[in-house]
Amino acid sequence: MIKFILYLSSVIIYFMKKLSGVTITRSGEVPKKGPILFLANHFTRYETLVVPYILFSQHKRVVRSLADDAIFVGWMGEYMKLAGSISNKSKVRDCIIIDDLLAGKLDWIVYPEGHMVKNKLITSDDGKFCVHTPMREGPVYTGAAVLALKSQIIRRFMKNVENDDTLKEFCATNKVTLTQLKKVENLKIVPLSITYYPIRPGRNRFMLWIDKYFNLRGTRFFEELEIELNLLMAANMHLHFCEAISVNKYIDGYLQENNLTLHRVKTPIEDLSCSINGSSLEENEVVRKLLNKQRKVLINDVMAQVYGNLQINFDHIFILSLVTMPSLKVCPSYLKTLIYKNIRELRIIKGVNLHPELKHELFKLILDDKYIPFISAIKLAQIQKILYENSEGDYLFDKSLLEKEYDFNKVRVKDTLQVILNEIKWQKELVKIAYHNAEFSEKELREDNFSHLKKAEWDIYVNEYLLYHNTPPTKESVGAPQVYYSAENSVGLVFSHGYMAAPAEAKHLAKYLFSQGINVYLPRLRGHGSSPKALKNIAELDWEIDFERAFTAMRQVCDKVFIGGFSTGGLLALLHAAKYPVDGVIAINSALKLNNLKVSYVVPSLHAFNEMVSYLHAKGIGEWMENHSENPNINYAKHPLESVAEMEKVMTKTDKGLFRITAPILVLQGDNDPVVNPKSAEVIYNRIQSKSKKLVLVPRTNHTIILGEGEIEVFESIKRFIQDTLKSQPTSKYYT
């Protein structure tokens, strides 16, 4: 019956997911064999439905659960009973749990907190995890640990009997035989961390429909509908299965530490598993002392994993950064900078379970004024009156509201950010980092982030270079990213080299502009400046990230930031100008159309053919293309065919996004470029929506017009464009 109900639950939850949009993700491993006792944190009612479904559908484990006695009413109560759930107030619950764990046919999930901890207020004092709710103040319950220890002790006693008849003296109600008992592996505990993101209150249509017909407003049930239906409709539920814990470890550890032996109980026992609340098992003095000590050790080790592996997300770092700020006046740019610093240092801490969003550099947080997680968190803080926006676009922080005590059954709705903060504030190392970073000024944080991003790019280059060379690169290597920066300059330019080239291609331009008071960052696109072979492992998205990293770095330390590039580098600049606010764009000989017939038409065909041949495990043809470079000391002499296909993707994406560009733009194009069709410049110029745009055709027969004869003329055009654009723009809103 339980399996049938779990199959039915699978169908129900499948349609719920389709209709609601909820996502359920998981990480960690679940043992494939042996009985398992899952111990988890408890925040919502539908965990008792969803967790068994996940374990059954994804891991083929049949799991029963303890549930709040309050839900065992009506059709829901009957359904939960059929699914194998037992009320936490059942007098025979312990007996049933141990019977199942001994037989090894059914697993169990128990919530040691004892009830839903809606405020998530957990503390860790002297190694003990305590719950703080109106229902109780004190350590998490050790009952689950006792059940685990007792079941394993009973298993040891039972395995020592001589035959099935003797076995019945120990466990009359269990139908397990000695043969089965010996096959069943020892009990393991799997700590389970459950995290929801984002947690947002708000009225939804289904809740309002229920209120209309049942008049439940103001009740505990109505609050639960508001939070839990929103979680169901718009949040991600993440389950992290922590490393399995051997229960035997705690039994053997105690016995060895005290030089003791676990002897069999002297008197026969009709049903040892059901004597949990009696005296039979605990008359054994060794067992009694073992249980008394190890129950606390075991449960705290388990909960350390449960709470320590909750998935840290953006909301956690947002509210932690907010409460550690030294001022009650909140400047959005400072808050973003502080959040960015906290997140990148959080990644250094070993063992932290990070939301996928935080595992990578959050360039969008710095670059995108409409970065959704930040805007959503700000909006929630405003709705709950924690932040008030002033006329200058800054916020006033009412910290007292985060310390206000709300009704326990309304706290998730009224003080959501406090609930989110409670989830992580017991983690002292994380909190310590946040308070330390909050001691720095915005300028200091920005400079530190700038240094971090520069080092990150350099490390990527060194690691790639060492794959193909015996010695590391130097700062003067052609592929080395170059940064020309002075704190006295308030204007910056991020300028990218082209395909098959390297940062050295734009070095003369950078030095010239830097001499004119403009900071310049020359990023390296991965696969370049190391070995042509490196291009075989690079995708166009890698190049976007490389450009974005440099753009983020320059945005941290300059009032005004222009972006640009040569050839493919110019396309990347256009691509980013379509996504983020910039002060100006410079595209030089950027190819939407190519003059080279082989590259335009033959290459895509050959790439498709090579993919087919590769699939058949044969050697492709035309794997490499020769390159007759104008600057052989900088450019590769050959390049892999598949890499050209990645360049083609950049061209296509750029072409599709041109209409989104509204920033001032300078399009420079050689009128007789042997590689790039000059019509590309016209296409770019005509499709962009910028009010201030300029197209300049320069008389050149070579492709690389930023290096060599006539380069100064190009440099001066760029300088004039930057200067003229600055004169027409207001004071920067990015950096003060």
N, C-alpha and C positions, 0 to 999 in steps of 0.2 A: 504493500500500500504506500509506504514512504517513497519508493522509487517512482510509483505512478504519480504521486502528488508533485514530486520534484520535476518530472517530465511536464506536468501541467503548469507548474510554476515557470518552467523554461519558456513555454509558449506565451504565458501571460506577460512575463518580463520582456520577451522579445518584442511583443506588440507595444508595450509601454515605452520601450526604448525608441521604437519607430515613431510613435505618436508624440513623445515628449521631447526627444532630442538629447536625453541624458546619455552620457558616455561612462562606461565602467572600464577602467584600466587596472592592470595588475603588474606587479613585479615580484622578484624573488622566486624561490623554488618551494614546491610542496613535495615531501617524500612520497614515493610511489607505493611503498609497502609499509605494513604495520599499522596498528591503531594510532590515531593522532587526536590529541586534545588541543583545539585551537583556542587561544585566549586573546581577546580583542578589546579595544576601547569602544565606548558606546555613546553615540551622539544622536541617532535618529531611530525611529521605529522600524523603518523598512530594512534595516540591516539584518534583522532576523529572517527576512525573506530573501534578500539579495545574496548574502554571503553563502548560504547553502546552495543557492542556484549556481553561483560561480564555481563553487567547489565540485558540484555535480556535473555541470555542463563542460567545464574546462579541464577538470582534473580527475573526473570519474570517482569522486569520493562522496559517499552517502553520509550526510552530516545531520545530526539532530542538535537542537539548541534549547537553551533555557531562555524564557521570555518573561516579560513583566506580566504579573498576574492580571493586570487591568485589561489586557487585550483578549483574555480568554472569555469573551462574551459574544453572543450572537453568532452569525455565520463566520465572522473572522476567527473567533475562538475555535470553532469546529474545524475550520480549514487548518489552523496552526496545529491543532492536535493531530490531524491526519498527516501533516507534514513531519510529525515526529517531535514537535516542540512540547516542552513541559513547563508548567508554571514554576516560577522561582519560589513559590510557596508550597509546592507539593511536598508531602511528608516522605514520599518514597523516591524523590528525585535522585538522591545520592546513590541509593541502591541500584536504580536503573542505569545510571551513568557508569558505575563500576562494572556492572554486568556486561554492558556493551563494550567497554574498553577491554575487558578480559577476553570476551569472545572474538574481538578483533574484526567484527563485521560492520560495525557502525562507528563513525567518528562523532565527536561532540565539539560544539563551540560554546564557550562560556564567557561572560563579560564580568571580570572581577570587580569592576567599579560598582556593580550591584544595581545600577539604574542609569538612565540617560543622564550624562553630565552635560547639561545644556550650556552651562557657563564655561565649560572646559577648564575650570580652575583646578589645576593640579600643581602640587608643590613637591619638591624633593628635599627632604631634610634627613641628614645622617643616613643616606642611602635608602630611606623609606619613601615611597610615593603615597601621598595623601590626597584624598578627594575632599573638596570644600563645597558642599551644597546644603540647602535647607534640610534635606533628608538625613544627612550625616556629615560629620566632620571627623576625618580620621583616615588611617591607612586603608588602601584597597583591600578587599576581602581576600583571605588566604584559603578559603574553602576549596577553590579549584586546585590549588597546590596540594592540599590534603588529599583530595580525591586521586590525584595523579600518583602521589607517593603511596597511598594505601593500595591502589590497584596493582602497583608494581610489586609491593611487598607481598600481597596476596598471591600474585602470580608466582613468586619465588617459593612460597610455602606449598602451593598447589603442585608445582613441578616436582617436588620432592616426594610426593605420594607414590604408592606402588601400583595402584590400579584404579580403574574408573569407580569401583565401589567405594574405595577410600576417598576418592575425589569428591564424591557426593556428600561426604561428611563435612567437607569444607564449603561446598557451594551447592546446596540442594536445588535452588531455582535455576541456576545456570545449566544449560544443556551441553556445555562444552565438554569434550572428551580429552583424555590425556594426549591422544594423537593430534587433535586440533590445537591444544594448548602449546605443544612443542613446536608446531608450525608457525604459530602467531609470533611475530617479532615483538620486541620490547616496546613499551609505550614511549612516544615522543610528544613533546609539547612544541607547537609552532605558534610563536607570538605573531599576531596579526595587527598591523597598523592601518586604520581606516581614516582617510583624509578627504574632505570635500573642498572643491574650488571651482568657481567663487561661491561664497556664501552671501546671498543677497535677499533681504526681506522685500516685500512688495506684494500687492494684491494681484492675484491672477484670476482668470475667468472662471476656472473650476471652483476656486474657493468662494468667489462671489456668488456663484450659482448655489452652492451649498448653504451659504449664509441667507440667501433669499428664501429658501424653502424650509430651512431648519432653524434659523435664528440663533446661530451659535457664536455671534460676535462677543468678544470679551472673555470667552472661555479658553481653557487650556487647550482644548482640541482645535480651536480656531487658530491659535498661535502656531500649533504644530503643523496645521495645514499650510499656513503662510510660508513657513520656512521650508518644510519638507517637500511641498509640491514645487516650490521654486528650485530646490536642489534637484528634484526629479526632472524638471523641465529644462533647466539651463546650466547645470553644473556637471563637473566630472567627479565621479566617485573613484578614488584610487585605493586599491588594496595592495599592501606590501606584506608578503609572507616572509617573515624574518627567518634566520637560520634556526633549524630545528634543535631543540634542547633535549638531551637524554635525561630521563628521570632517574635512571640508574646512577648517573654521575653524582647525584645528591645523596643517594642512599649509601653508595660505596665510599664517598668522600667522608661522610660522617663516621661510618664504621672504622675506616682507616685512621682518621684523625684521633679517635678515642680508643683505638685498639680493641674494638668490640666485634662480636659475631652475632649475626641475626639468627637466633634459634627459633625453631617452630613453637607455636603456642602449645602448651601442655595438654589442654583439654580439647576434645573433639568439638567442632563447631558446625551447627546445622547449616548455617548460611553466613559465611564469613563476610561476604560482600555487603550483606544487609545489616551487619552489626556495627555500622559506622557510628551510630549514636549510642551504641551499647558499650559493654565493657570488654567483650571477648578479645578483640584485637589489641585494645589499649591496655589490657592487663599485662601484656608483655612490656616490661619496663624499658627495654632497649627501644622498642617501637615507639612507645609513648614519648620518650625523650627525643628520639630522632624526629618525629613529627612536630613536636613543639618548636624545635630549632629550625629545621630545614624548610618548614612551610613558609617561614618569613623570608629566608634566603632565596628560595626558589621563586616566590611570587615577585620579589623585587627585581631579581634578574630578568624575569619575563617582562615585567612592565617597563624596565629600562629599555628593552628592545622595542616594545610597543610604542612608547612615547618618543624614544630616540629615533625611530624610523618613520615618524609621521612626515609626509611629503611637504617640504618647505616650498611655499609658493610666493608669488609677487605680493599678495596681500599681507603676508607675514612680515616681509621686509619693509613694506610701506608703513605699516603702523609702528613697527619697531623703530624705524628711522624717525618717524614723526615724534614719538614720545621721548626720544633721546636728544632731540635738537635743543640747543641751549636757549633759544628764543621762542616766545609765544607768537611772534610774527613770522609767518612762513612764506618765503619766496619760492615759487614753484621751481625755478631753475636751480636753486640751492638744494631743495628737497630731491630733485631728480639726480643731481650730482652726488648727493649723500647716499641715495638708494643704490646708485651704480657702484659706488665704492664698496658699500656693504655687501652687495651681491657678488662682486668679483673676489672679495676676501672670503666669503662664505664657501666658494668653490674650493678653497685651499684646505678646508677642514675635512679630514678623512672620515668616511662613513656617513656623511650627511646625505639623506635621501632628497634630492632636489627635483622639483618639477622640471620637465624638459625645457620649459621656457627659460629657466635660470642656468642651464648647463652651458649655454653659449653666451658670448658677449651681447649684452642688450643694447646694441647700437641704436635701435629704434627708440628706446627710452630717451636718449639724448637728442636724436635728430628729428623725431616725429612729434609735432605739437599735439597730435591727436592719437597718441599711443593709447590704445583702448584700456589695458589694465590700469594705467595711471589715471586716466580720466574717470574710469569706473570707481576707483578707490576714492578719488577726490569727491565725486558726486555722492557716494555713500556717506562720507564724512560730513558733507554739507547737509544732507537730508537729516542726519542724526544730530545736527547742530554742533558738531565738534569743530568744524571749520566755518568761518564767516569770511566771505570775500569782501575786500575793501575796494575803494575807488581806483587804487593803483594796480589792481590785478594780483595783489598778494592776499594772504589769508591770515586771519587771527585764530589762534588755536585755543579752544576752551578745554584745557586738560582736565578740569574738574569733572567733566561729564564721563570721562573714562574711569573715574574712581567712584562714580555714583552707584549705589546699590539699587538694582531693579528687581522686580518680582522675578523669581527664578524661571517661571513659565513664560515670561515675556522678554527675557534678556537677549535672546537670539534676534528678536525683532527690534528692540529698543536700543541695544548697545552692541551691535554686531562686531564692530572693530575691537571692542574690549574682549569679546569671546575669541576672536582670531588671535589677539595678542596673548591671551591666557594659554593658548595652545603651545606657544614656544618660549614664553618668558622664563620658564624654569631652566632652560638650557643656558647655563651660566657663560659658557664660552662664546656663544653667539651674542648674548647681551653685552658681554664685555667688549667685544669688537665694535658693536654699534655705539656704545658710549665713548670709546676711544676715538672713533672716526668723527663723532659729533664735536670733538674738541677743536677740529680744524675749521678754518674759515673757508668760504666758498672758493676763494682764489687758490688756497693751498690744496683743496680737494681736486680742483680742476687741473692744477699742475701735476698732481700725483697721478691722476687718471691719464693725463697726456703722456707722462713718462712710462706708465704701465703699457699703454697701447703701442708706443714706439718699441719697447722691449719685446712685446709679444710678436710684433712683425719681424723683428730681427731674429728672434729665436726660431720662428718658422723658416726663415731663410737659411739659417745655419744648419738646421736639421735636414732640410732638403738638399743643401749643398754637399753635406757630408755623405749622402747616399751615393754620390758620384765622384767624389774626390777624397784624397787621403788627408788633406789638411783643411781646416775651416777657412771661410772667406774672410777678407779684411773689409774695413770700412770703405776702402777704395775700390773694391771689386765692382765690376760693371753692374752686377745684379744687386748690389747693396742698396736698400732703401735709403733715401737721402732726406734729411730734414734741416732746413735753414730757418732757425727760429731765434728771435730776440723778444724778451718780455716787453720791450719798449714799443714794438710794432703791434698795432691793433687789427691789422688786416692780414688775412691769410689766403693762400691759394693751394688747393690740392690738385695736382696735375699728374695724370697717368701716362706712362709710355704706351706704345702700340704693341701689336702682336709680333712675336719673335724678337722683340727688342728688350730693353732693360731700363732702369731708372737713369743710367748714365746718358741715355738719349736726350734727356731734358735738363742735363746738368748746367749747360750754359745759360738756358732760360732761367733756371732757378737762381743762379748766382747774380744774373742781371737784375731780376726783380727784387731779390733780397737787398741789393745795393740801393734800391729805390724805396726801401722801407716796407717791403711786403714779405711776410713769412711764407715759405714755400715747403710743401711736403710732397716728395716724389715717392709714392708707394711702389712696391714691386708686385706685379701680378704673378701668382704662383705658377711654377713651371718655367719661368723666365730667369735668365742670368745664372743658371746652374748647369743644366744639361738639356739638350733637346729631348732626351728620353723622359725627362720629368713631365713634359707636356702630355704624355700618354695617360697620365693618371689624374689629369685635372679636368674639372667641369666648369662651365661658364659661371655657375653659381659661386664657385671659389673666387673667381675674379671680382664678382660683385661684392663679396665679403671683404676682400682685400681693399677695394676702393672705399667701402663703407667704414672700415677700421680707421683709415687715414682721415676720412672726412670727420668722423667722431672725434678723433684726437685734435684736429685743428679747431673744431667747434668748441672744444673745451677751453682754449686759450686765446681765441681771437674774437673781437667784436663782430667783424664781418668776415665771411668765408665765401670765396669764389671757388668753383670747381671747374675742371677742364681736363683736356687730354688730347693726345695726338693719335690719329687714326682710330684703332679700336679703343684706346684710352678715352677718346672723345665720345665714343658711343656710351661707354660706362658713365661718363659725366652726364650725358643726356638722360640716361636711364635713371640716375639718382635724382636729377632735377625734376623728373616726372613724379617722384615719390616724396621728396622732402623739400621744405623751404630752403632756398639758397639765395645768396646775394647777387649771383651772376654766374653765367655759364660760358665757357670758351671751348668750342669744338673746332679742331684743326685737322683738315684732310680726313674727315670721318666718313667711313664707307657704308652707305646703304646700297650702293651699286659699285661693282668692281669692273675695271677694264680688262682684267686678266680672265680670258674665256675659260681657261683650265680651272681656275678657282671658282668661277661663277656657276659653271654647269657640270664639268667633268667630276670635280671633287665630291659633290653630294652623291653622285651616282656611284663612284668608286667606293665611297664610305659604306653605302648600302650593300654593295657587292662584298666588300671585306667582312661586314657583319655576317652575311650569309655564309661565306666561306669559313669564317671563324667558328660559326655554329656547327659546321660539318667537320670541325677539328682539322682543317687543312690550312695551309699557309696562304694568307691573302696576297693580293698583288697590289702594287703601288702603295705600300705601307708608308713610304717616306716620300716627301717632295723636296726637291732642291730649291734653294733660295739664293738668288743672285742679289745680295744685299749691297746697298749703297754705303753701309757702315759695317764691314765685316768684323771689326774689333768689338762691336756691340751686339749685332744681330746674329741669330743662328744661321748656319749655312744650310740646314735642312730642318724639316719639322714633320711630325707624324700626321698622317691623313685625318685620323679621328679628331685631332686638335682643331683642324680647320672647321670641322663640323660644329665644334663648340663656339668658334668665332661666329659662325653663321647664326647660331642661336642668339648671340648678343645682338646681331644686326636685326633679326626678326623682332625681338622683344623691344628694342629701341624704337623701331619703326612704328610699332603698335601704340607706344606711349607718348609719342611726340605731341599729341594734342593736349596733354596734361601740363605741358611746360609753360609757365607764365613768367618766369624770372627773366631779367635782362640777359641778352645773349649776343655773343660775337661768334660768327661763323667765318672761319678763315679757310680758304681753299686755293691750292695751286691750280692755275687755269689749264695746265697741260700735264697733270699728274699721270704718270705711267701706270699707277696701281689703282687709284680711286677715281671713279668716274666723277667729274666735276658736277654732274647733275645731282649727285648726292647732297651737295651743299644747298642747292635750290630746293630740293625736297624738304630738307630740314628747316630751312628758312620759312618756307610757305606753310608748313603744317603746324609749327609751334604757335602758341597763342600769346606770346609775349608782346606787350605793348612797346617795349624798347628792344629792338632787335636790329642787328647790323650784319650784312653779308659783304665780305671783302675777298675779292679774287686777286691773287698776286701772281705776277708772271714768273712761273717756275716750270722747269721740265723735269725736276727731280721730285721724289715723293717726300723725303724727310726735310721739310722746309724749316725745321727748328734747329737744324744743325748744319753748319757749313756756310757757304757763300750766301749772303743776303739774310742771315739769321737775325741781325740787329733790327732790320725793318719789321720783321714779325714780332720781335720782342717789344718794340715800341708801340705797335698796334695794340698789343695786349695790355701794356701799361696804361695807355690812353683810355682804353675801354674801362679798366678798373677805376681809374681816377674819375672819369666822367660819370660812371655809375654811382660812385660814392657821393658825388656832389648832389645827386638828385634823390638820395635816400635819407630817411630820418635816422636818428640815433638808434643803434642796435638794441634789440630787446633780448639778445641772447646772453650777453656777458657784461656784468658791471663789477 
